[in-house]
Amino acid sequence: MSSELQANEARFLFTTSKGKFSVMNFSGHESISTPYHFNIKLKAADSDIDPIDLIKEWACLTFVTQNKDERHINGILVSATLESKGINDAIYSVDLYPRFWMLSYNKHSRVFQNKTVPEIITEILKKNNLTSIDFQMNLSGNYPKRTYCIQWREKDIDFVSRLLSEEGIFYYFKQEQGRDVIVFGDDPSAHTDSSPESSALYAPYTGYLGSSKETISNFSTISNIYTGKVELNAYDHEQPKKNLKTENSGNENNELSEFDPIGGYKDTKHGDMLARRRCESSGGKSRIVKGNGLFKNFSAGQKINISENPDDPNGETYITREVMHKGEQTESSGVSYEGKFEASPSDVPVRPEEVIQKPKIDIQSATVIGPDGEDIYIDELGRVQIQFHWQDDENTCWVRVVQPWAGTGYGTFFMPRIGNEVLIGFIQGDPDNPIIIGCIYNGENLPPYGPEEKTVTAIKTKITPEGEEQSFNEIKINDQSDAEEISIHTPGIFKIYAKKDKTEKIDGSKRIEVTGNHIEKIEKGMQVEVGGNLSETIDGEKSVTVTGKHDESTTEGYSLKAKNASITAEDEIKLIVGENSITISKDIIEIKALDLKITADSSLLKASGPNKIKGEVVEINCS
């Protein structure tokens, strides 16, 4: 459908700093949460304008409405084509986009830490030279800080669009004082009236009516099936037992449902909001209206009214979801315009239609980082901080470490240290859910053993803070044939604790070397069995204290050799050989023998009292 105007009236104007142009024709598309795009064919009075001078330049396409108001569409020219060139003029084709579209030419991988989605988007917009007057955050919801948020090999515009879709935030554009302004919203109140005029007259098409109002010639209402219930679930490793399941029903009579077990939230309040917004996203197109006509003032994301519509006598207010423009302006045929729009009731939020999937991320390499002067830096959950090799900032966060075994107060405990290179996996490929799956050596962090010791398997640590060069703990296993060995090394204390028994079996020899003291404490009995000889060499003194009896038995001889020997007994000493004995008590020394023989070079028998010698026969020989 088109409306023909007088040929001498220019209804479409084009302005740029690079020359004067007249509009020949154009087509344009505007949609909520999508950058608008206008392809414009222009005639230039200057035939020497180089297309390269037009790109990245500000430009403005102006619609003159039926009542002579003007609607401006500002933006950046992202492409320009010289289609033909005459002596005094030239024909160009240009593509006009909002400045927000420039984010599609920047692609990054970076980390955002402890920031909300609005904060992340604001930071990215400013990095793309959009200042606070170029965008508006008309948000009513509360958005939690994301502990870790990764932009992974995404164009800035794709990353921003993904975050917006995850939170259910929409955006649209409005024009202010020679600039396009992007408006972010999460509630119908964020939408403003269409400018310069928000209403259009319903007038079934019968040709050009000469009306001073914007008109709609065709109008229809469409109903669509939609998902009526959304269920979400999530898991927070900091609160593993917390029930985060949530649901929202937009229509209790609608049995169609959606379940997403990976909700991406940490508290049910945020989960409830996300479930509700997903329901609103699905139900947002349950009832829409479409129309076409002469309404150059209509813009996506803004409120409109349609007057004198018999199907809508109350004049319902709508929000335009999508607008398409097509216009032509020639000297021979005059001016024609055709517009199409799609809208929904103004009380229905226009959410992004579908959550944009995160890019899947493969295993990455990173370096463990921490404060200066520290070798090991972990938190109470056994997490460490990392920095990816591709990062050019210091943003990081605590990342969990995979262990072979992990339970409440038990399991393995191997902590990567500052400077270690680690491999990062991502749970379900989610860039925002990293986990350390292992450590790897590199040209700086070399293995503790070289190729010549390839049969060695070991756990070797490094003493911290760094001490001597060889200061380490180690459990080492050598599988070299005929040189098999298991060794344990520590520069400090080595402890073994067994609550019950300890058994050692050695088929060969056992050697213990102690450079300091050797202390053994046995609370009960001790039994030592030696199949061969037992030899003890003591450079110093030996002291044995027995509080009970002390028995020694030998089936062969017993020899005691000393420079000086002393035996002390409080009550009695007794020597027994067969029927012979010597008893030394406190009061007497008694010798019992079948025969008693004393041989000496000299002998002295002296007593302070009487001396008695008694026997059947007593012989005393003197020479």
C-alpha positions as CSV (number, residue, x, y, z in Angstrom):
1,M,0.0,0.0,0.0
2,S,1.3,3.5,-0.8
3,S,0.3,7.0,-0.6
4,E,1.2,9.4,-3.5
5,L,2.1,13.0,-2.7
6,Q,2.8,16.0,-4.9
7,A,6.1,15.7,-6.7
8,N,7.4,19.0,-5.6
9,E,7.2,18.1,-1.9
10,A,10.3,16.5,-0.4
11,R,9.1,14.2,2.4
12,F,12.4,12.3,2.9
13,L,15.6,14.2,3.8
14,F,19.1,13.1,4.3
15,T,21.8,15.0,6.2
16,T,25.5,14.4,6.6
17,S,28.6,16.5,7.0
18,K,30.1,15.1,3.8
19,G,27.9,16.8,1.2
20,K,24.3,17.4,0.0
21,F,22.2,14.5,-0.9
22,S,18.6,13.9,-1.9
23,V,16.7,10.7,-1.0
24,M,15.6,8.6,-4.0
25,N,14.3,5.6,-2.1
26,F,14.9,3.6,1.1
27,S,13.8,0.6,3.1
28,G,14.1,0.3,6.8
29,H,13.5,-2.1,9.7
30,E,13.1,-1.3,13.4
31,S,12.5,-3.9,16.1
32,I,12.7,-4.1,19.9
33,S,16.0,-5.4,21.1
34,T,17.5,-5.2,17.6
35,P,19.5,-2.3,16.1
36,Y,17.5,-0.6,13.3
37,H,18.8,-0.6,9.8
38,F,18.0,1.6,6.8
39,N,19.3,1.1,3.3
40,I,19.0,4.5,1.5
41,K,19.6,5.3,-2.2
42,L,20.9,8.9,-2.6
43,K,21.6,11.3,-5.3
44,A,24.5,13.7,-4.7
45,A,25.1,17.0,-6.4
46,D,28.8,16.4,-6.0
47,S,30.1,13.6,-8.1
48,D,33.5,13.5,-6.4
49,I,32.5,12.2,-3.0
50,D,34.6,9.1,-2.2
51,P,32.4,6.4,-0.5
52,I,35.2,5.8,2.0
53,D,34.6,9.4,3.3
54,L,31.0,8.5,4.1
55,I,31.5,5.4,6.3
56,K,31.7,5.8,10.1
57,E,30.2,9.3,9.6
58,W,27.1,10.6,11.4
59,A,24.0,10.9,9.2
60,C,20.3,11.6,9.7
61,L,17.3,10.4,7.7
62,T,14.3,12.6,8.2
63,F,10.6,11.7,7.6
64,V,8.2,14.6,7.1
65,T,4.9,13.4,8.5
66,Q,1.4,14.2,7.1
67,N,1.0,17.2,9.4
68,K,4.5,18.5,8.4
69,D,6.2,17.3,11.7
70,E,9.6,15.8,11.3
71,R,10.8,12.4,12.6
72,H,14.6,12.0,12.7
73,I,16.6,8.8,12.5
74,N,20.2,9.4,13.5
75,G,23.0,7.0,13.1
76,I,26.3,5.9,11.6
77,L,26.9,5.0,8.0
78,V,28.5,1.6,8.1
79,S,28.7,1.1,4.3
80,A,28.6,3.2,1.2
81,T,28.5,2.2,-2.4
82,L,29.0,4.5,-5.5
83,E,26.5,2.9,-7.9
84,S,26.8,5.3,-10.8
85,K,28.5,8.6,-11.6
86,G,27.5,11.3,-14.0
87,I,29.1,14.6,-14.9
88,N,27.3,16.7,-12.3
89,D,25.9,14.1,-9.9
90,A,26.3,10.6,-8.5
91,I,24.1,7.8,-7.1
92,Y,25.1,6.3,-3.8
93,S,23.6,3.5,-1.6
94,V,24.3,3.7,2.1
95,D,23.4,1.7,5.2
96,L,22.4,3.6,8.3
97,Y,22.6,1.9,11.8
98,P,22.5,3.3,15.3
99,R,25.9,3.8,17.0
100,F,25.1,0.8,19.1
101,W,25.7,-1.3,16.0
102,M,29.4,-0.4,16.2
103,L,29.7,-3.0,19.0
104,S,29.3,-5.6,16.3
105,Y,32.8,-4.7,15.0
106,N,34.5,-5.3,18.3
107,K,35.2,-8.9,19.5
108,H,36.7,-9.8,22.8
109,S,37.4,-12.4,25.4
110,R,37.4,-10.9,28.9
111,V,36.3,-11.5,32.5
112,F,34.0,-9.4,34.6
113,Q,34.0,-9.9,38.3
114,N,31.4,-9.1,41.0
115,K,29.3,-6.9,38.7
116,T,25.6,-6.7,37.8
117,V,24.4,-7.1,34.3
118,P,23.6,-3.3,34.0
119,E,27.1,-2.5,35.3
120,I,28.7,-4.8,32.8
121,I,26.7,-3.4,29.9
122,T,27.5,0.2,31.0
123,E,31.2,-0.6,31.0
124,I,31.1,-2.1,27.5
125,L,29.1,0.8,26.1
126,K,31.6,3.2,27.5
127,K,34.5,1.2,26.1
128,N,32.7,1.7,22.7
129,N,32.6,5.5,23.2
130,L,29.0,5.7,24.2
131,T,28.7,8.1,27.1
132,S,26.0,8.5,29.7
133,I,23.9,10.7,27.4
134,D,23.9,8.0,24.7
135,F,22.0,5.4,26.8
136,Q,19.4,5.2,29.6
137,M,19.0,2.4,32.1
138,N,15.2,2.6,32.9
139,L,15.3,-0.5,35.0
140,S,13.0,-1.3,38.0
141,G,14.3,-4.8,38.8
142,N,17.1,-5.8,41.2
143,Y,20.0,-7.5,39.6
144,P,22.5,-9.5,41.7
145,K,26.2,-9.2,41.2
146,R,27.7,-12.0,39.1
147,T,30.7,-13.5,40.8
148,Y,32.2,-14.4,37.5
149,C,31.0,-13.4,34.0
150,I,33.1,-14.3,30.9
151,Q,32.8,-12.8,27.4
152,W,34.2,-15.6,25.3
153,R,35.2,-14.8,21.7
154,E,32.0,-12.8,21.3
155,K,31.3,-9.6,19.6
156,D,30.4,-6.9,22.1
157,I,26.9,-6.6,20.7
158,D,26.3,-10.4,20.9
159,F,27.6,-10.5,24.5
160,V,25.4,-7.6,25.5
161,S,22.4,-9.1,23.8
162,R,23.0,-12.4,25.5
163,L,23.2,-10.8,29.0
164,L,20.0,-8.9,28.3
165,S,18.2,-12.0,27.1
166,E,19.3,-13.9,30.2
167,E,17.9,-11.2,32.5
168,G,14.8,-10.5,30.4
169,I,15.8,-6.8,29.7
170,F,14.7,-5.2,26.4
171,Y,16.0,-2.2,24.6
172,Y,14.8,0.2,21.9
173,F,16.0,3.5,20.4
174,K,14.7,7.0,20.6
175,Q,16.1,10.1,18.9
176,E,17.2,13.2,20.9
177,Q,18.9,16.4,19.6
178,G,20.8,14.9,16.7
179,R,21.7,11.6,18.4
180,D,20.3,8.2,18.8
181,V,19.7,7.1,22.4
182,I,19.4,3.4,23.4
183,V,16.9,2.8,26.2
184,F,17.1,-0.3,28.3
185,G,14.0,-1.4,30.2
186,D,12.4,-4.3,32.1
187,D,8.9,-3.0,32.6
188,P,6.2,-1.5,30.4
189,S,6.7,1.9,32.1
190,A,10.1,2.2,30.3
191,H,8.3,2.8,27.0
192,T,7.6,6.3,25.9
193,D,5.1,7.7,23.4
194,S,5.9,7.6,19.8
195,S,7.3,11.0,18.5
196,P,6.4,13.4,17.0
197,E,2.9,11.9,17.2
198,S,1.7,8.8,19.0
199,S,-1.6,8.3,17.4
200,A,-2.8,7.2,13.9
201,L,-6.2,7.4,12.3
202,Y,-7.7,4.1,11.2
203,A,-8.8,4.7,7.5
204,P,-9.3,1.7,5.2
205,Y,-7.2,2.4,2.1
206,T,-9.0,4.0,-0.8
207,G,-6.1,5.9,-2.3
208,Y,-4.5,9.1,-1.1
209,L,-6.8,10.8,1.4
210,G,-5.0,14.0,1.8
211,S,-5.3,13.6,5.6
212,S,-3.1,15.6,7.9
213,K,-2.9,12.7,10.3
214,E,-0.9,9.5,10.1
215,T,-3.2,6.7,8.9
216,I,-3.6,3.0,9.2
217,S,-5.4,1.3,6.3
218,N,-5.2,-2.4,7.4
219,F,-5.5,-3.7,10.9
220,S,-5.7,-7.3,12.2
221,T,-5.4,-9.1,15.5
222,I,-3.6,-12.4,15.8
223,S,-3.6,-14.9,18.7
224,N,-0.8,-17.4,19.1
225,I,-0.1,-20.5,21.2
226,Y,2.5,-19.9,24.0
227,T,4.2,-21.6,26.9
228,G,2.1,-21.1,30.0
229,K,4.5,-22.4,32.7
230,V,8.3,-22.0,33.2
231,E,10.2,-24.1,35.8
232,L,13.8,-23.3,36.6
233,N,16.4,-25.0,38.8
234,A,19.9,-24.1,39.7
235,Y,22.9,-25.3,41.8
236,D,25.1,-23.1,44.0
237,H,28.3,-24.9,45.2
238,E,28.5,-22.5,48.1
239,Q,25.1,-23.7,49.3
240,P,24.8,-27.2,47.8
241,K,21.8,-28.2,49.9
242,K,19.8,-25.1,49.1
243,N,16.6,-25.7,47.1
244,L,16.6,-23.3,44.2
245,K,13.8,-24.7,42.2
246,T,11.2,-22.1,41.1
247,E,8.3,-21.8,38.7
248,N,6.0,-19.3,37.3
249,S,2.6,-19.8,35.6
250,G,1.4,-17.1,33.2
251,N,-1.8,-18.9,32.6
252,E,-3.1,-21.7,34.9
253,N,-5.2,-23.2,32.1
254,N,-2.2,-23.5,29.9
255,E,-0.6,-27.0,30.2
256,L,2.4,-26.2,28.0
257,S,5.6,-25.8,30.1
258,E,9.3,-25.3,29.9
259,F,11.9,-26.7,32.3
260,D,15.5,-25.5,32.4
261,P,17.7,-27.2,35.0
262,I,20.5,-24.6,34.5
263,G,18.8,-21.4,35.7
264,G,22.0,-19.5,36.3
265,Y,20.9,-17.8,39.6
266,K,21.9,-18.2,43.3
267,D,18.7,-17.3,45.2
268,T,15.1,-18.0,44.6
269,K,14.1,-14.3,44.5
270,H,16.2,-13.9,41.4
271,G,15.0,-17.2,40.1
272,D,11.4,-16.2,40.5
273,M,12.0,-13.0,38.5
274,L,13.7,-15.0,35.7
275,A,10.9,-17.6,35.5
276,R,8.3,-14.8,35.4
277,R,10.2,-13.0,32.7
278,R,10.5,-16.1,30.6
279,C,6.8,-16.6,30.9
280,E,6.3,-13.1,29.8
281,S,8.6,-13.6,26.9
282,S,6.6,-16.6,25.7
283,G,3.2,-14.9,26.4
284,G,4.3,-11.6,24.9
285,K,3.1,-12.7,21.4
286,S,0.0,-14.5,22.6
287,R,-2.0,-11.5,21.2
288,I,-0.5,-9.1,18.7
289,V,-1.9,-6.7,16.2
290,K,-0.6,-5.9,12.7
291,G,-1.2,-3.1,10.3
292,N,0.1,-1.1,7.4
293,G,-0.5,2.4,6.2
294,L,1.0,5.9,6.3
295,F,2.6,6.2,9.8
296,K,6.2,7.5,9.4
297,N,6.2,8.5,13.0
298,F,5.9,5.0,14.3
299,S,9.1,3.6,16.0
300,A,9.8,0.3,17.6
301,G,9.5,0.2,21.4
302,Q,7.2,3.2,21.7
303,K,3.5,3.6,22.5
304,I,0.9,4.2,19.9
305,N,-2.9,4.7,19.7
306,I,-5.2,3.9,16.8
307,S,-8.2,6.2,16.7
308,E,-11.6,5.4,15.1
309,N,-10.9,1.7,14.9
310,P,-14.2,-0.2,15.0
311,D,-12.5,-3.3,16.4
312,D,-11.1,-1.3,19.2
313,P,-13.7,1.4,20.3
314,N,-11.8,2.1,23.6
315,G,-8.7,3.1,21.8
316,E,-6.2,0.6,23.4
317,T,-2.6,1.7,23.7
318,Y,-0.1,-0.6,22.1
319,I,3.7,-1.0,22.1
320,T,5.2,-1.3,18.6
321,R,7.3,-4.4,18.5
322,E,8.4,-4.1,14.9
323,V,8.1,-1.4,12.2
324,M,9.1,-1.7,8.5
325,H,9.4,1.4,6.3
326,K,9.6,1.7,2.5
327,G,9.7,4.9,0.7
328,E,10.4,6.4,-2.7
329,Q,10.9,10.0,-3.9
330,T,11.4,10.8,-7.5
331,E,10.9,13.9,-9.7
332,S,8.7,12.0,-12.1
333,S,6.6,9.9,-9.8
334,G,6.5,12.0,-6.6
335,V,6.6,10.6,-3.2
336,S,5.3,7.3,-1.9
337,Y,5.5,5.6,1.4
338,E,4.4,2.2,2.8
339,G,4.7,1.2,6.4
340,K,4.0,-2.0,8.3
341,F,4.0,-2.6,12.0
342,E,3.5,-5.3,14.6
343,A,2.4,-4.3,18.2
344,S,1.2,-5.8,21.4
345,P,-0.9,-4.4,24.3
346,S,1.0,-1.9,26.3
347,D,0.6,-3.7,29.6
348,V,2.5,-6.8,28.3
349,P,6.3,-6.5,28.7
350,V,8.1,-7.1,25.4
351,R,10.9,-9.4,26.6
352,P,13.6,-10.8,24.3
353,E,11.9,-13.6,22.6
354,E,14.5,-16.3,23.5
355,V,17.4,-16.6,25.8
356,I,20.5,-16.5,23.7
357,Q,22.7,-19.5,24.4
358,K,26.1,-19.0,25.8
359,P,29.0,-19.9,23.6
360,K,30.5,-23.3,24.5
361,I,34.0,-23.0,25.8
362,D,36.6,-25.7,25.6
363,I,39.4,-26.5,28.1
364,Q,41.6,-23.4,28.7
365,S,45.0,-22.8,30.2
366,A,45.5,-20.3,33.0
367,T,48.0,-19.2,35.7
368,V,47.3,-19.3,39.4
369,I,47.7,-15.9,41.0
370,G,47.7,-14.4,44.4
371,P,49.1,-11.6,46.6
372,D,52.8,-10.7,46.4
373,G,54.9,-12.6,48.9
374,E,52.6,-15.6,49.0
375,D,53.3,-19.0,47.5
376,I,49.9,-20.5,48.3
377,Y,46.7,-18.6,48.3
378,I,43.4,-20.4,48.9
379,D,40.0,-19.8,50.6
380,E,37.9,-21.9,53.0
381,L,36.5,-24.0,50.1
382,G,39.9,-24.9,48.8
383,R,39.6,-22.5,45.8
384,V,42.4,-20.6,44.1
385,Q,42.5,-17.5,41.9
386,I,43.5,-17.7,38.3
387,Q,44.2,-15.5,35.3
388,F,43.7,-16.6,31.7
389,H,46.6,-16.1,29.4
390,W,44.4,-14.0,27.1
391,Q,43.4,-11.6,29.8
392,D,44.7,-8.1,29.7
393,D,43.2,-7.1,33.1
394,E,43.4,-8.4,36.6
395,N,39.8,-9.5,37.0
396,T,39.6,-12.9,38.5
397,C,37.7,-14.9,41.1
398,W,37.9,-18.0,43.3
399,V,37.8,-21.2,41.2
400,R,37.3,-24.7,42.6
401,V,39.9,-27.4,42.1
402,V,39.0,-30.9,41.1
403,Q,40.3,-33.5,43.6
404,P,40.3,-37.3,43.1
405,W,38.2,-37.5,46.2
406,A,36.3,-34.9,48.2
407,G,34.0,-35.2,51.2
408,T,33.1,-33.5,54.4
409,G,36.4,-33.1,56.2
410,Y,38.1,-35.9,54.2
411,G,39.5,-36.5,50.7
412,T,42.6,-35.6,48.8
413,F,44.0,-32.1,49.1
414,F,46.3,-30.9,46.3
415,M,46.4,-27.2,46.0
416,P,47.8,-25.5,42.9
417,R,50.3,-22.8,43.9
418,I,50.9,-19.3,42.7
419,G,52.6,-19.4,39.3
420,N,51.4,-22.9,38.4
421,E,49.9,-23.4,35.0
422,V,46.5,-25.0,35.3
423,L,43.9,-26.4,32.9
424,I,40.4,-25.0,33.3
425,G,37.4,-27.0,32.4
426,F,33.9,-25.5,32.3
427,I,30.9,-27.3,33.7
428,Q,28.5,-28.0,30.8
429,G,30.7,-25.8,28.7
430,D,29.5,-22.7,30.6
431,P,32.0,-19.9,30.4
432,D,30.7,-18.6,33.8
433,N,31.3,-22.0,35.6
434,P,35.1,-22.7,35.5
435,I,36.8,-25.4,37.4
436,I,40.5,-26.4,37.6
437,I,40.9,-29.9,36.3
438,G,44.7,-30.2,36.6
439,C,48.2,-28.7,36.6
440,I,50.7,-28.9,33.7
441,Y,54.4,-28.3,33.3
442,N,55.8,-25.7,30.9
443,G,59.1,-24.2,29.8
444,E,59.4,-22.3,33.0
445,N,57.9,-24.8,35.4
446,L,59.9,-27.9,34.5
447,P,59.2,-31.5,35.8
448,P,61.2,-32.6,38.8
449,Y,62.7,-35.5,36.8
450,G,64.1,-35.6,33.3
451,P,63.8,-38.3,30.6
452,E,66.7,-40.3,32.1
453,E,64.4,-40.9,35.2
454,K,61.3,-41.9,33.2
455,T,60.7,-44.9,35.5
456,V,60.1,-42.6,38.5
457,T,56.6,-41.8,39.8
458,A,56.6,-39.2,42.6
459,I,54.8,-36.7,44.6
460,K,57.3,-33.9,45.3
461,T,56.4,-30.7,47.0
462,K,58.2,-27.5,47.7
463,I,58.8,-26.0,51.1
464,T,57.2,-22.6,51.6
465,P,58.3,-19.9,52.1
466,E,61.1,-20.8,49.8
467,G,64.2,-22.0,51.8
468,E,67.2,-24.1,50.7
469,E,67.3,-25.2,47.1
470,Q,66.7,-28.9,48.0
471,S,64.0,-28.1,50.6
472,F,61.1,-30.4,49.7
473,N,58.9,-33.3,50.8
474,E,58.7,-36.3,48.5
475,I,57.2,-39.7,48.0
476,K,59.2,-41.4,45.2
477,I,58.6,-44.7,43.4
478,N,61.2,-46.1,41.0
479,D,60.0,-48.8,38.7
480,Q,63.3,-49.5,37.1
481,S,63.9,-53.2,36.8
482,D,66.5,-54.5,39.4
483,A,66.5,-51.0,40.9
484,E,63.0,-50.9,42.3
485,E,62.6,-48.4,45.2
486,I,60.1,-46.5,47.2
487,S,61.6,-43.6,49.2
488,I,60.1,-40.9,51.4
489,H,61.9,-37.7,52.1
490,T,61.2,-34.8,54.4
491,P,63.4,-32.0,55.7
492,G,61.2,-31.8,58.8
493,I,59.2,-34.2,61.0
494,F,58.0,-37.6,59.8
495,K,55.0,-39.0,61.7
496,I,53.1,-42.3,61.4
497,Y,50.0,-42.9,63.5
498,A,48.2,-46.3,63.7
499,K,45.4,-46.6,66.2
500,K,45.6,-50.4,66.1
501,D,48.4,-52.5,64.7
502,K,51.3,-51.9,62.5
503,T,53.0,-54.7,60.6
504,E,56.3,-54.6,58.8
505,K,57.7,-57.5,56.8
506,I,61.2,-57.3,55.3
507,D,62.6,-60.2,53.4
508,G,66.0,-58.6,53.2
509,S,67.9,-56.3,55.5
510,K,66.7,-53.3,57.5
511,R,69.0,-50.4,58.3
512,I,68.1,-47.4,60.5
513,E,70.4,-44.4,60.8
514,V,69.6,-41.8,63.4
515,T,72.0,-38.8,63.7
516,G,70.2,-37.5,66.8
517,N,68.5,-39.3,69.7
518,H,66.4,-42.5,69.3
519,I,63.6,-42.7,71.8
520,E,61.0,-45.6,71.9
521,K,58.2,-45.7,74.3
522,I,56.2,-48.9,74.7
523,E,53.4,-48.9,77.2
524,K,52.9,-52.7,77.2
525,G,55.3,-55.5,76.4
526,M,58.0,-55.8,73.8
527,Q,59.3,-59.0,72.2
528,V,62.3,-59.2,70.0
529,E,63.2,-62.4,68.1
530,V,66.5,-62.7,66.4
531,G,67.2,-65.7,64.2
532,G,70.9,-65.1,64.0
533,N,73.4,-63.0,65.9
534,L,72.6,-59.7,67.7
535,S,75.3,-57.2,68.0
536,E,75.2,-53.8,69.7
537,T,77.9,-51.2,69.5
538,I,77.6,-48.2,71.8
539,D,80.2,-45.4,71.7
540,G,79.0,-43.9,74.9
541,E,77.3,-45.3,78.0
542,K,74.4,-47.7,78.2
543,S,71.8,-47.6,81.0
544,V,69.0,-50.1,81.5
545,T,66.3,-49.6,84.1
546,V,63.9,-52.4,84.8
547,T,61.1,-51.8,87.4
548,G,60.2,-55.5,87.5
549,K,62.3,-58.7,87.1
550,H,65.1,-58.9,84.6
551,D,65.7,-62.4,83.2
552,E,68.4,-63.4,80.6
553,S,68.7,-66.9,79.3
554,T,71.3,-68.5,76.9
555,T,71.7,-72.1,75.8
556,E,75.4,-71.5,75.2
557,G,78.0,-69.5,77.1
558,Y,77.6,-66.1,78.6
559,S,80.5,-63.7,78.7
560,L,80.7,-60.3,80.2
561,K,83.8,-58.3,79.7
562,A,84.5,-54.9,81.3
563,K,87.3,-52.8,82.5
564,N,85.5,-52.3,85.7
565,A,82.3,-54.1,86.7
566,S,79.9,-53.4,89.5
567,I,76.8,-55.3,90.6
568,T,74.7,-53.8,93.3
569,A,71.6,-55.4,94.9
570,E,69.6,-54.1,97.8
571,D,68.7,-57.5,99.2
572,E,70.6,-60.5,97.7
573,I,72.9,-61.7,95.0
574,K,72.9,-65.4,94.2
575,L,75.1,-67.4,91.8
576,I,74.1,-71.0,91.2
577,V,75.9,-73.7,89.2
578,G,74.4,-77.2,89.6
579,E,74.3,-77.9,93.4
580,N,76.9,-75.2,94.1
581,S,75.9,-71.7,95.0
582,I,77.2,-68.4,96.4
583,T,74.7,-66.2,98.2
584,I,75.4,-62.7,99.1
585,S,72.9,-61.0,101.4
586,K,73.0,-58.0,103.7
587,D,74.3,-60.1,106.6
588,I,76.2,-63.0,105.2
589,I,78.0,-64.5,102.3
590,E,77.2,-68.2,102.0
591,I,79.1,-70.6,99.7
592,K,77.7,-74.0,99.1
593,A,79.7,-76.6,97.2
594,L,80.4,-80.2,96.8
595,D,84.1,-79.2,96.8
596,L,85.5,-75.8,97.5
597,K,88.9,-74.9,96.2
598,I,90.6,-71.6,96.6
599,T,93.9,-71.1,94.9
600,A,95.8,-67.9,95.4
601,D,99.4,-66.6,95.4
602,S,98.6,-65.3,98.9
603,S,95.6,-65.2,101.1
604,L,94.5,-63.4,104.2
605,L,91.6,-64.4,106.3
606,K,90.8,-61.8,108.9
607,A,87.8,-61.3,111.1
608,S,87.1,-59.0,114.0
609,G,85.5,-61.9,115.8
610,P,86.1,-65.6,116.0
611,N,87.1,-67.6,112.9
612,K,85.7,-71.2,112.7
613,I,86.7,-73.9,110.3
614,K,84.5,-77.0,110.7
615,G,84.7,-80.3,108.8
616,E,85.2,-84.1,109.2
617,V,88.8,-83.6,108.2
618,V,90.6,-80.3,108.2
619,E,94.0,-80.2,106.7
620,I,96.3,-77.3,106.9
621,N,99.6,-77.6,105.0
622,C,102.4,-75.1,105.3
623,S,105.6,-75.3,103.4
